Amino acid sequence: MQGKIQQARAWAQTWLQQEKRHYIDGQWVSGSQETPWQVIDPSNQQSLCTMALAAPAQVEAAASAAHRAHQAGVWSKVSRAERASVLRQIAQLIRDNTVQLAVLETLANGKLIGESLVDDIPTCADIFDYYAGWTDKYYGETAPVEQDFLNYTLNEPVGACALIAPWNFPLYQAALKVAPALAMGNTVVLKPSEYTPFTALYLFELIAQHVALPAGVANLLVTDGAAAQQLTVSEHIHKVSFTGSSGVGRKIIQSSGASNMKAVTLELGGKSPCIFFADTPDLDKAIDRAFTVMFSHKGEKCSEPTRFLIQEAIYDQVVNKLIAKAEAVKCGAPFDPASQQGPQCNQAQFDKIMGYIELGKQEAELVAGGYRDVSGSNELGLYIRPTIFSRVSPTARIATEEIFGPVLCCIAFDTEEEAIAIANGTEYGLAAGVYTADVKRAQRMANQIDAGMLFINRYGCYSLSSPFGGFRQSGWGKEMAIHSLSAYTKKKSVWVYHGDQ
């Protein structure tokens, strides 16, 4: 595999030198923003690529193209079998180019090549295959109405969908939006993060070359947040799906509602707790799993367990094991097989994390990490040591605000009731974990913790057949499974009268 990775890296250097354009209405067009944008390698702060971003007028052109294609029915009226075939073709393109896509993702994001190659890219292919299977299985219903009437429902495409993907899982999050949207007959405008646009750009190049999609059905823009706002106010967009911060999510709600009352789904932030009771079965395995989930992908994950709630009887034991694990982590170049943690994705996120670490030093006891890793060849990169704070107050800012990096807060508790109160003590409600041998207690916790996902005795369980999403400030709606299909359809109720006039 190392040989294939090296070949893909050499190919990527050539590919990066080519002009990066935007795909609008079936054509590749150059960006028109005057100030060039540089995509930076976070491992060394060197420029990977310079490109002209799309200007607001081009954003509107893409929205208009998607709207026209939807109005013309060039995609919504094709057979479901044909839609499924297209999605499966895209899945195969991803599989055939897994190494290239993984290399492009690692270059821009900084995550380990193993994380891109094993965790991210193969799942993207599975997503397209999964939703290909739903094209002819998302049925309407008949309702038990009064005699002389037949009532049935139709699930129709929403229309032109703006899909705004984040930089932490660039292609994975894009696939979770594009695949169900296309499966249900919608047209799309995908806006990947300008920090990590490569995988989306390359996939669209493959699609344009190998898949017979009508013009306007799938559009791609790389632009900044200011220009992307046009998607949320455009009258040609009927649906916005966004993954990112809660602050930006609130702005999208406001701007979408102020235009044509777009449908909106949001997958936002988290401050997820992982609760360890004194009767945790196989404590060492539990710690190992929770630590891995917390610090993989350098902590840039919305559902990671950033708060460990540890019962007082085992508190010191757990924290000492966590410290040892954190100190053993090797931060290093993401293509180095020996590296266990790559650099943070971009300078702004690095600065945000370091700011929270400095705040944490005033609020709690720093027991591991807490500084920039400049060892070896890391000096120019955005590396932050796995950081652990102990004896954190449940109301401290580092315990209630999303940091989105390798920073863990350890909080002690005594009783089950106290653990529940602490777990629910933030504005978020994305995920939570509970480790206990007491099945009744686990069920009580599941019933009382206000989070969209609850993991019992193994933190971080995900499947395309299970809904992903949170409550409160963690978002609106669900991704994955059948539940995401409602986000890309509108339900119509049809009444037929067959009685005497």
C-alpha positions as CSV (number, residue, x, y, z in Angstrom):
1,M,0.0,0.0,0.0
2,Q,2.9,2.4,0.7
3,G,3.9,2.1,-3.0
4,K,0.4,3.1,-4.1
5,I,0.3,6.0,-1.7
6,Q,3.6,7.3,-3.0
7,Q,2.3,7.0,-6.6
8,A,-0.8,8.9,-5.7
9,R,1.2,11.6,-4.0
10,A,3.3,12.1,-7.1
11,W,0.1,12.2,-9.2
12,A,-1.4,14.7,-6.8
13,Q,1.5,17.1,-7.3
14,T,0.7,17.3,-11.0
15,W,-3.0,17.5,-10.4
16,L,-2.6,20.4,-7.9
17,Q,-0.8,22.4,-10.5
18,Q,-3.8,22.4,-12.9
19,E,-6.3,25.2,-12.8
20,K,-9.1,24.5,-10.2
21,R,-12.4,25.5,-11.6
22,H,-16.1,25.3,-10.6
23,Y,-18.7,23.0,-12.2
24,I,-21.8,25.0,-13.2
25,D,-24.6,23.8,-15.5
26,G,-22.4,21.0,-16.9
27,Q,-19.4,23.2,-17.6
28,W,-16.1,23.9,-15.9
29,V,-15.7,27.6,-15.3
30,S,-13.0,29.7,-13.8
31,G,-13.6,31.5,-10.5
32,S,-14.1,35.3,-10.7
33,Q,-13.2,36.5,-7.2
34,E,-10.2,38.9,-7.6
35,T,-8.2,37.8,-4.6
36,P,-6.7,34.3,-5.1
37,W,-7.3,31.7,-2.5
38,Q,-4.5,29.5,-1.3
39,V,-5.1,26.0,0.1
40,I,-2.4,25.4,2.7
41,D,-0.8,22.1,3.8
42,P,-1.2,22.2,7.6
43,S,1.7,19.9,8.1
44,N,4.2,22.6,6.9
45,Q,2.2,25.7,6.1
46,Q,3.2,25.5,2.4
47,S,0.8,26.4,-0.3
48,L,-0.7,23.3,-2.1
49,C,-2.7,25.2,-4.6
50,T,-3.9,28.7,-5.6
51,M,-7.3,29.1,-7.1
52,A,-9.9,31.8,-7.9
53,L,-13.0,31.3,-5.7
54,A,-16.5,31.6,-7.1
55,A,-18.0,35.1,-6.8
56,P,-21.6,35.6,-5.6
57,A,-22.8,36.0,-9.2
58,Q,-21.4,32.6,-10.0
59,V,-23.0,31.1,-6.9
60,E,-26.3,32.5,-8.1
61,A,-25.6,31.1,-11.6
62,A,-25.2,27.6,-10.1
63,A,-28.4,28.0,-8.0
64,S,-30.2,29.1,-11.2
65,A,-28.9,26.1,-13.2
66,A,-30.0,23.7,-10.5
67,H,-33.4,25.3,-10.4
68,R,-33.8,25.1,-14.2
69,A,-32.8,21.5,-14.3
70,H,-35.3,20.7,-11.6
71,Q,-38.1,22.6,-13.3
72,A,-37.3,20.8,-16.5
73,G,-37.5,17.4,-14.8
74,V,-34.3,16.2,-16.4
75,W,-33.5,14.3,-13.2
76,S,-36.7,14.0,-11.2
77,K,-38.6,12.4,-14.1
78,V,-36.0,9.7,-15.0
79,S,-36.7,6.2,-13.8
80,R,-35.7,5.2,-10.3
81,A,-33.6,2.4,-11.7
82,E,-31.6,5.0,-13.7
83,R,-31.1,7.2,-10.7
84,A,-29.9,4.1,-8.7
85,S,-27.5,3.2,-11.6
86,V,-25.9,6.7,-11.5
87,L,-25.4,6.5,-7.8
88,R,-23.8,3.1,-8.1
89,Q,-21.5,4.4,-10.8
90,I,-20.4,7.2,-8.5
91,A,-19.7,4.6,-5.8
92,Q,-17.5,2.6,-8.1
93,L,-15.6,5.7,-9.2
94,I,-14.8,6.4,-5.5
95,R,-13.7,2.8,-5.0
96,D,-11.5,2.9,-8.2
97,N,-9.8,6.1,-7.0
98,T,-9.7,5.5,-3.2
99,V,-6.0,6.1,-2.8
100,Q,-6.0,9.3,-4.9
101,L,-8.9,10.7,-2.9
102,A,-7.4,9.7,0.4
103,V,-4.1,11.5,-0.5
104,L,-6.0,14.6,-1.6
105,E,-8.0,14.6,1.7
106,T,-4.9,14.2,3.9
107,L,-2.9,16.9,2.0
108,A,-5.5,19.6,2.7
109,N,-7.0,18.4,6.0
110,G,-3.9,17.1,7.8
111,K,-5.5,13.9,9.1
112,L,-3.4,10.7,9.0
113,I,-3.4,8.9,5.6
114,G,-4.7,5.8,7.4
115,E,-7.7,7.8,8.7
116,S,-8.5,9.0,5.2
117,L,-7.8,5.6,3.6
118,V,-9.7,3.4,6.0
119,D,-12.2,5.6,7.9
120,D,-13.3,8.2,5.3
121,I,-13.1,7.5,1.6
122,P,-14.4,3.8,1.5
123,T,-17.4,4.8,3.5
124,C,-18.2,7.5,0.9
125,A,-18.6,4.7,-1.7
126,D,-20.9,2.8,0.6
127,I,-23.0,5.9,1.1
128,F,-23.8,6.2,-2.6
129,D,-24.5,2.4,-2.8
130,Y,-26.7,2.6,0.2
131,Y,-28.9,5.4,-1.2
132,A,-29.0,3.8,-4.6
133,G,-31.0,1.1,-2.9
134,W,-33.5,3.7,-1.5
135,T,-34.6,5.1,-4.9
136,D,-37.5,2.7,-5.2
137,K,-38.2,2.0,-1.5
138,Y,-39.2,5.3,0.0
139,Y,-43.0,4.8,-0.3
140,G,-46.0,7.0,0.3
141,E,-48.9,5.8,2.4
142,T,-52.6,5.4,2.2
143,A,-54.5,6.9,5.2
144,P,-57.6,5.4,6.8
145,V,-60.0,8.2,6.0
146,E,-63.8,8.2,5.9
147,Q,-65.8,6.2,3.3
148,D,-66.2,7.6,-0.2
149,F,-62.6,8.9,-0.1
150,L,-59.2,7.6,-0.9
151,N,-56.3,9.5,0.6
152,Y,-52.7,8.8,-0.3
153,T,-49.4,10.6,0.0
154,L,-46.6,11.3,-2.5
155,N,-43.0,11.9,-1.6
156,E,-41.7,14.5,-4.1
157,P,-38.3,16.0,-4.5
158,V,-37.8,19.3,-2.7
159,G,-36.1,20.9,-5.7
160,A,-32.7,22.6,-5.9
161,C,-30.6,21.8,-2.8
162,A,-27.6,23.8,-1.5
163,L,-25.3,21.3,0.3
164,I,-22.6,23.0,2.5
165,A,-20.0,20.5,3.7
166,P,-17.3,21.1,6.4
167,W,-13.6,20.7,6.4
168,N,-13.2,18.0,9.0
169,F,-14.7,15.1,6.9
170,P,-14.7,16.7,3.5
171,L,-15.9,14.0,1.1
172,Y,-17.8,11.9,3.7
173,Q,-20.0,14.8,4.8
174,A,-20.5,15.8,1.1
175,A,-21.6,12.2,0.2
176,L,-24.0,12.1,3.1
177,K,-25.8,15.1,1.5
178,V,-25.4,14.5,-2.3
179,A,-26.3,10.8,-2.3
180,P,-29.8,11.1,-0.6
181,A,-30.6,14.3,-2.5
182,L,-29.9,12.8,-5.9
183,A,-31.6,9.5,-4.9
184,M,-34.8,11.4,-4.2
185,G,-34.7,13.2,-7.6
186,N,-33.3,16.6,-6.5
187,T,-30.7,18.8,-8.1
188,V,-27.8,19.9,-6.0
189,V,-25.2,22.7,-5.6
190,L,-22.3,21.4,-3.4
191,K,-20.1,23.8,-1.6
192,P,-17.2,22.1,0.1
193,S,-15.0,24.0,2.5
194,E,-12.5,26.2,0.8
195,Y,-9.9,24.8,3.2
196,T,-10.4,21.2,1.9
197,P,-11.9,21.3,-1.6
198,F,-9.8,18.7,-3.4
199,T,-11.8,15.6,-2.9
200,A,-15.0,17.1,-4.1
201,L,-13.3,18.7,-7.1
202,Y,-11.6,15.5,-8.1
203,L,-14.8,13.5,-7.7
204,F,-16.8,15.9,-9.8
205,E,-14.0,15.6,-12.5
206,L,-14.6,11.9,-12.5
207,I,-18.3,12.3,-12.6
208,A,-18.2,14.7,-15.5
209,Q,-16.0,12.3,-17.4
210,H,-17.7,9.0,-16.7
211,V,-21.3,9.6,-15.6
212,A,-24.2,10.7,-17.8
213,L,-25.8,13.4,-15.6
214,P,-27.9,16.0,-17.3
215,A,-26.5,19.6,-17.1
216,G,-27.5,21.4,-14.0
217,V,-28.3,18.4,-11.9
218,A,-25.0,18.4,-10.0
219,N,-23.1,21.7,-9.5
220,L,-19.9,22.4,-7.5
221,L,-18.6,25.7,-6.1
222,V,-15.6,26.4,-4.1
223,T,-16.0,29.8,-2.4
224,D,-15.8,31.5,1.0
225,G,-18.6,32.0,3.5
226,A,-19.5,35.5,2.3
227,A,-20.2,34.4,-1.3
228,A,-21.8,31.1,-0.1
229,Q,-24.4,33.1,1.7
230,Q,-26.0,33.7,-1.7
231,L,-27.1,30.1,-1.5
232,T,-29.1,30.7,1.6
233,V,-30.9,33.8,0.2
234,S,-31.3,32.7,-3.4
235,E,-34.9,32.3,-4.6
236,H,-33.7,29.4,-6.8
237,I,-32.7,27.3,-3.8
238,H,-35.4,25.4,-2.0
239,K,-33.4,23.4,0.6
240,V,-30.2,24.0,2.5
241,S,-28.2,21.3,4.3
242,F,-25.3,22.5,6.4
243,T,-22.7,20.8,8.6
244,G,-20.6,23.1,10.7
245,S,-20.7,25.3,13.7
246,S,-23.8,26.2,15.7
247,G,-23.1,29.9,15.1
248,V,-23.1,29.6,11.4
249,G,-26.2,27.4,11.6
250,R,-28.1,30.1,13.3
251,K,-27.2,32.6,10.5
252,I,-28.4,30.1,7.9
253,I,-31.7,29.8,9.6
254,Q,-32.1,33.6,9.6
255,S,-31.1,34.1,6.0
256,S,-33.0,31.1,4.6
257,G,-36.2,32.2,6.5
258,A,-35.9,35.7,5.2
259,S,-35.9,34.7,1.6
260,N,-38.3,31.9,0.4
261,M,-38.6,30.0,3.6
262,K,-36.3,27.2,2.5
263,A,-36.3,23.8,4.2
264,V,-33.2,23.6,6.4
265,T,-31.3,20.7,8.0
266,L,-28.3,21.4,10.3
267,E,-25.7,19.1,11.7
268,L,-23.9,21.3,14.2
269,G,-21.7,21.3,17.2
270,G,-21.3,19.1,20.3
271,K,-19.9,18.8,23.7
272,S,-20.5,15.1,24.2
273,P,-20.0,13.4,27.6
274,C,-18.7,9.9,28.2
275,I,-19.7,8.7,31.6
276,F,-17.6,6.1,33.5
277,F,-19.2,4.4,36.5
278,A,-17.2,2.5,39.0
279,D,-18.6,-0.7,37.7
280,T,-17.4,-0.1,34.2
281,P,-16.9,-3.6,32.6
282,D,-13.2,-4.0,31.5
283,L,-12.1,-0.5,32.4
284,D,-8.9,-0.6,30.4
285,K,-10.7,-1.4,27.2
286,A,-13.3,1.2,27.9
287,I,-10.6,3.8,28.5
288,D,-8.7,2.8,25.3
289,R,-11.9,3.0,23.2
290,A,-13.0,6.4,24.5
291,F,-9.5,7.8,24.3
292,T,-9.2,6.7,20.6
293,V,-12.5,8.1,19.6
294,M,-11.7,11.4,21.4
295,F,-8.3,12.0,19.9
296,S,-8.6,10.4,16.4
297,H,-8.8,12.9,13.5
298,K,-6.9,15.3,15.9
299,G,-10.1,15.8,17.8
300,E,-11.8,17.7,15.0
301,K,-15.1,15.8,15.2
302,C,-18.5,17.1,16.4
303,S,-19.5,13.8,18.1
304,E,-16.3,13.1,20.0
305,P,-16.5,12.6,23.7
306,T,-14.8,15.9,24.9
307,R,-16.0,15.5,28.5
308,F,-15.2,12.4,30.5
309,L,-17.4,12.2,33.5
310,I,-15.7,9.8,35.9
311,Q,-17.1,8.5,39.2
312,E,-15.0,9.5,42.1
313,A,-14.1,6.0,43.2
314,I,-12.2,5.4,39.9
315,Y,-11.3,9.0,39.0
316,D,-7.6,9.0,39.7
317,Q,-7.1,5.6,38.1
318,V,-8.8,6.6,34.9
319,V,-7.1,10.0,34.7
320,N,-3.6,8.5,35.2
321,K,-4.2,6.0,32.4
322,L,-5.4,8.8,30.1
323,I,-2.3,10.8,30.9
324,A,0.0,7.9,30.0
325,K,-1.9,7.4,26.7
326,A,-1.7,11.1,25.8
327,E,2.0,11.3,26.6
328,A,2.7,8.3,24.3
329,V,1.1,9.8,21.2
330,K,3.4,10.7,18.4
331,C,2.4,13.8,16.6
332,G,3.9,13.9,13.1
333,A,3.6,14.1,9.3
334,P,0.3,12.6,8.2
335,F,1.9,10.4,5.6
336,D,4.5,9.0,8.1
337,P,3.3,5.5,9.1
338,A,4.7,6.1,12.6
339,S,2.5,9.2,13.2
340,Q,-0.5,8.9,15.5
341,Q,-1.9,12.4,15.2
342,G,-1.6,14.9,12.4
343,P,-1.8,18.7,12.4
344,Q,-5.0,20.7,12.9
345,C,-6.7,21.6,9.7
346,N,-6.0,25.3,9.4
347,Q,-4.5,28.3,11.2
348,A,-7.8,29.7,12.5
349,Q,-8.7,26.4,14.1
350,F,-5.3,26.0,15.6
351,D,-5.5,29.5,17.1
352,K,-8.9,28.8,18.5
353,I,-7.8,25.6,20.2
354,M,-4.7,27.2,21.7
355,G,-6.8,30.0,23.0
356,Y,-9.0,27.5,24.8
357,I,-6.0,25.8,26.2
358,E,-4.7,29.0,27.7
359,L,-8.2,29.6,29.2
360,G,-8.2,26.0,30.5
361,K,-5.0,26.6,32.4
362,Q,-6.8,29.2,34.4
363,E,-10.0,27.1,34.9
364,A,-8.6,23.7,35.7
365,E,-5.5,21.5,36.3
366,L,-3.5,20.8,33.1
367,V,-2.2,17.2,33.4
368,A,-1.2,16.4,29.8
369,G,-0.2,18.3,26.7
370,G,-1.3,21.9,26.5
371,Y,1.3,23.1,24.0
372,R,2.3,23.1,20.3
373,D,4.3,20.1,19.3
374,V,7.5,21.3,17.4
375,S,9.5,18.1,17.8
376,G,11.3,16.6,14.9
377,S,10.1,17.9,11.6
378,N,6.9,19.4,13.2
379,E,8.2,22.9,13.6
380,L,6.3,24.4,10.7
381,G,3.1,22.4,11.2
382,L,-0.1,23.1,13.2
383,Y,0.5,20.3,15.7
384,I,-1.1,20.3,19.2
385,R,-0.3,17.7,21.8
386,P,-3.2,15.7,23.1
387,T,-4.3,17.9,26.0
388,I,-6.1,16.8,29.2
389,F,-7.5,18.9,31.9
390,S,-8.4,17.4,35.3
391,R,-10.8,18.4,38.0
392,V,-12.7,20.6,35.6
393,S,-15.8,22.3,36.9
394,P,-18.9,21.3,35.0
395,T,-19.7,25.0,34.3
396,A,-16.2,26.0,33.1
397,R,-16.0,27.4,29.6
398,I,-13.7,24.6,28.5
399,A,-16.4,22.1,29.7
400,T,-19.4,23.8,28.1
401,E,-18.1,25.4,24.8
402,E,-17.1,23.4,21.7
403,I,-13.3,23.5,21.2
404,F,-13.1,21.1,18.2
405,G,-9.6,19.9,18.8
406,P,-7.5,17.5,20.9
407,V,-8.6,18.9,24.3
408,L,-10.3,16.6,26.9
409,C,-12.0,17.7,30.1
410,C,-12.2,15.2,33.0
411,I,-15.0,15.9,35.5
412,A,-15.6,14.0,38.7
413,F,-19.1,12.9,39.9
414,D,-20.5,10.9,42.8
415,T,-24.1,9.9,42.0
416,E,-26.1,8.9,38.9
417,E,-28.3,12.0,39.3
418,E,-25.2,14.2,39.4
419,A,-23.8,12.6,36.2
420,I,-27.1,13.2,34.4
421,A,-27.2,16.8,35.4
422,I,-23.6,17.4,34.3
423,A,-24.2,15.5,31.0
424,N,-27.2,17.7,30.2
425,G,-25.5,20.9,31.4
426,T,-24.5,22.4,28.0
427,E,-26.4,23.9,25.1
428,Y,-25.6,20.9,23.0
429,G,-27.2,17.5,22.7
430,L,-25.4,15.5,20.0
431,A,-24.1,12.3,21.6
432,A,-23.3,10.7,24.9
433,G,-21.7,7.5,26.2
434,V,-22.3,5.4,29.3
435,Y,-20.1,2.7,30.7
436,T,-21.7,0.5,33.4
437,A,-22.4,-3.1,34.2
438,D,-25.8,-2.2,35.5
439,V,-28.3,-2.7,32.7
440,K,-31.1,-0.9,34.5
441,R,-28.9,2.1,35.2
442,A,-27.8,2.2,31.6
443,Q,-31.5,2.3,30.5
444,R,-32.3,5.1,33.0
445,M,-29.4,7.1,31.7
446,A,-30.5,6.6,28.1
447,N,-34.0,7.8,29.0
448,Q,-32.7,10.9,30.8
449,I,-29.7,12.2,28.8
450,D,-30.8,14.7,26.3
451,A,-28.8,13.7,23.3
452,G,-29.6,12.4,19.8
453,M,-27.3,9.4,20.1
454,L,-26.5,7.3,23.2
455,F,-23.7,4.7,23.3
456,I,-23.7,2.1,26.0
457,N,-20.5,0.3,26.9
458,R,-18.8,1.3,23.6
459,Y,-18.6,4.9,22.6
460,G,-19.0,5.8,18.9
461,C,-21.2,3.3,17.0
462,Y,-22.3,4.3,13.6
463,S,-24.1,2.7,10.7
464,L,-25.7,4.0,7.5
465,S,-28.9,2.3,8.7
466,S,-29.0,4.3,11.9
467,P,-29.9,8.0,12.1
468,F,-27.1,10.5,13.0
469,G,-28.0,13.9,14.6
470,G,-28.5,15.7,17.8
471,F,-30.9,17.9,19.8
472,R,-30.9,21.6,20.9
473,Q,-27.9,23.5,19.6
474,S,-26.5,20.4,17.9
475,G,-28.8,20.7,15.0
476,W,-32.1,20.1,13.2
477,G,-33.0,16.8,11.5
478,K,-31.1,13.6,10.9
479,E,-28.5,12.3,8.4
480,M,-28.1,8.7,7.4
481,A,-30.7,5.9,7.2
482,I,-34.2,6.4,6.0
483,H,-34.6,9.4,8.2
484,S,-32.4,11.6,5.9
485,L,-34.8,11.0,3.0
486,S,-37.5,13.2,4.5
487,A,-35.1,16.1,4.4
488,Y,-34.9,15.8,0.6
489,T,-38.6,15.2,-0.1
490,K,-41.8,17.1,0.4
491,K,-44.9,15.1,1.3
492,K,-48.1,15.7,-0.7
493,S,-51.5,14.5,0.5
494,V,-53.9,13.6,-2.3
495,W,-57.7,13.2,-1.8
496,V,-59.9,11.3,-4.2
497,Y,-63.6,11.4,-3.8
498,H,-65.5,8.5,-5.3
499,G,-69.0,8.8,-3.6
500,D,-72.2,10.1,-4.9
501,Q,-72.4,13.8,-5.6
